[in-house]
Amino acid sequence: MSREKEYNEYIDAHVKNVIESWKRFLKPALLFYMDKLGISIDDIKKAQIAIKSHDASKWSEEEYIGYLHYFYPEADADLKQAEKEMDYAWLHHQNTNPHHWQYYVLIRDNSKATLLDMPFEYICEMLCDWHSFSKKDPTSTAANWYSKNKDKMMLSDNTRQVVEKLLTYMTKPLAEDNK
């Protein structure tokens, strides 16, 4: 299989797993606990729209080659060059996709960081993104990923509070045998 085909299949499977995380776990919980969570049908619809277009930028010129060269290198690849390309691709991805917490870290001219609140729909997309990896690795649920990485994440207090509430619905893996 060509590197490009393998990477294309990875992107397609990842997006499918993000959508499956939404449909199987987060959306049903949000619908059931709407009043308790203080959210509306419009909030859920916005999240669904965001999730349907998940990671579309990975097909862009700014990202595709960097990811391809880094994660699917040719045998004689220049690894330092691939890392540099990946850094620019990852920066583009973070700055283009509001489901990444880094999108909401404003670095001011004085180098101080200001943490902005993430909109609800992008918090949902972020959690489904994290949870998608539990399809292949049942220990890689959104809840487990957050537990391991929360101290490295720069989240506003409000965003962290919403994330931690919603993670309670994302503890079971997507793995096939857990349907």
N, C-alpha and C positions, 0 to 999 in steps of 0.2 A: 504494500500500500504506500502511496506517495505521502510525503510529509504533509503536504497541503491537504490532502484528503483526510488524513488522520486528524489534523487540527480542525478542519471544518466539521468533522463528525463530533469532535470534542465540544465545540461551541454549540452545535445543535443539541447534543445530549444535555449539556449544562443548562441551557435555556429551558428545555423540556422539564428538567428536574426542579428548576426554580418554580415553574408554573405548577408542577405537581405538588410541591411543598405548599404553595398557596391554596390549591384546591382541596388537598387532603387535610391540612392542619390549620393554617391561619385563618382562611376565609370562614370555614364553619365555626371556629371559635369566636371570631369577631361578630358574626351574625347572631350567635347564641347569647353572647355577653355584651351586646351593643349598649344597653342601658347602663350596665355596671361599669363599662369602660368609657362611657360618655362620648360615643362616636355615632355617626349617622350613616345611613345608606350611601350618601354622597361620598363620605370618607372611604367607604369600602369600594365604591365604584372607581374612585381616583386611584386607589391602590391597585385594583385589577388592571386598569389601563397602563399604569407604570410597569407592572410585572409583565404584561404582554409584549412590551418592547424592550425587555431586559437585554442589556449588553449589545445592543445594535451597533454600538461604536466599535466593537471588536472586528467588524468587517471593514472599517475605514482604513485608508492608507496610513494614517498616523499610528495605528495600533497593530494591524494585521501582521506586518513583516516583523516588527519587534517581538511580538509574542511567538510567532512561528520560529524565528531564528533562536530564541532563547529556550523554548520548551521542546522544540523539535529540530535540533541542530543537525546540520549536515556533518558527515564524518570528519571532514577537514576544517570545520568551522573555527573562526577566530572568536573564542569565548569572551574575551574582553570587549570586542565590538558588539557581540550579541547582548552582553550585559548593559552596555551603553544604550543600544537600541531599545532594550526592554525598559530601562529607566524612563526614557522619553515616552514610550508607549503607555507605561503605567501612569505617568504624570498626566498624559492626555486623558486616559481612562478616568482617573479620579476627578479631573476638572471638567469632564463632559458628562459624567453620570452622577446625578444627585442621590443615588442610593449608596454612595460611599461616604462614610463619616468625614473623610478628609476634605470633602467638598465644602463643609461647613466650618472649617478652621480658617479664619481670616488672619493672615499675618500682616500686621500693620507696619508702617514705615519705620517705627521704632523697634521692630522685631518682636513685639509682644503679640501673643496669640489671643484672639477673641473667639469664643466658641458660640456659634449660632445654633439655634434650634433647627432640627431637621423636621420637615413637614411629615405628617403621619404616613402618607402614602409611600414615601421613600424609606421610612423606617421599616414598613412592612416588606418592601422589596429587598432591603438589606438583609432582613432576617431570613427571608426565603432563599436568598443568595447563599448565605452561610449554611442553611439547612440542606441545600441541594446536594452537598457533598456526602450526606449520610446515605445516599443511594448506594454508593460503592463501599463506604466505610461506616458501619452502623454506630461507631463511637463518635462520629463527626457530626453530631446534631448542632443546631444553632445554639442551644443552651450550653453544650459542652465547649463549643468554640469560644463563645463569649466568656465563659468561666476562665478559660486559659489565657485570653487576650485582653480582658477588660481593663487591666491596669496600663496597657499600652495605648489605649484609645482615648482620644481627646473628644469627649462628648459634653454638651451642655447638660446642666442638671436635669432640665425638663426632658431632653432626649434620652438620657440614661434611665430616667424613671419610666418612660414609655417602653423602652427596650426591655427593661427588666420585667415589666408587667406582661408584655406579649411573649416573652421567652418561655413563660410557664406553659404555653400551648405548643412548644416546639421541642419537646424532650424525646419523643419517639422517632426513630430513624425512618427514612424513606425506603430502606432496603426491601427488596421484593417480598421476603417472607413475613413482612409486617403489615401487609395490606389488610 
